[in-house]
Amino acid sequence: MGQWGRELGFSQIGVAGVDLSSAEPGLLQWLAQGFHGEMAYMQAHGLKRARPAELVPGTLSVITARMDYLPTATPEGWQAIEWDRLHRPREGAVSLYARGRDYHKVMRNRLQKLGERIAQEIGPFGHRAFTDSAPVLEAELAARSGQGWRGKHTLILSREAGSMYFLGEIYVDLALPASEPVTAHCGTCRACIDICPTGAIVGEQRLDARRCISYLTIEHAGPIPLELRPLMGNRIYGCDDCQLVCPWNKYAGRSPLPDFDERPGLAGAALAGLLGWSEQEFLRRTEGSAIRRIGHERWLRNVAVAAGNALRVEDDAQLRAALQALTEHPSAIVREHVDWALAGHPPEGGDPGLAAVREGGRTGFPPPRE
């Protein structure tokens, strides 16, 4: 099965059992603390997420698959290149995984092909493929099937591949032998916890999504909390900081698939230009991309926050003009974030995040690299 997986672009195939009962208390506690934020679907499905045989009746095993997503041409020292992007306030920073084709489409299609390949060998069998498309306890299944261990940032880490990869699953009605899990190798390192711009990693393997920049820029639909805006820096879609700083990602693999090659205009683009995208241009430029899922309103909201942070570093007439052009935007959310960006001072009631910036406290722009 591993060979079939490699032929389809997967880096590793594993198998997990379906008894995830030991993970249920942790899931319930995470939900009870509200760490899922507005991701109501996390709570709506309850413990079905930890019970594969309830989600797909008849499931006896889960096949897990890892797919590396760094573009084929990614150079050595890519982490330094990505850190440097965060030191250019007037450019937008887009998470690495989102610069190519939408991984949901790529993974689901290839998982389905893997299922078909298995059927060719053993005959028809019940199976269903998932990639962030159902209540699946993905990281738990990956860890149990030997894909890696749960890092302190909650992502799955591999000694051979770091964490720069997607995970997918095939629920099957076959009793397959489970893969051996691997031991954890984070040791005393807490680089991911310390680097998080918003302090979203509240403990080892404990993430408060409500503070996570990836959640705020992608999943969160409303206004971004005032105290978190200055901490976002120029990150307009996702955040890679906890992965960039992880020592294991020096082993991150390159994808053999052209799907994840970087599209022009989605990384390092000037914020002033991004603010000028009409909805039609946004849809055209993000066609087939995961970014399209957030919609034009949320996109402008994110870029406006980054623009406001850039103006607080250094005034820029072009950026200010791009924001001014949106002050009468039909969306109240866009207008409010644009007004905040142009204000350059705490709104009525104060802005604790901006106060910290003014006093030389923590900001969303990392300190200069030595």
Order of alpha helices (4+ residues) and beta strands (2+ residues): alpha-beta-alpha-alpha-alpha-beta-alpha-beta-alpha-beta-alpha-beta-beta-beta-alpha-beta-beta-beta-alpha-alpha-alpha-alpha-alpha-alpha-alpha
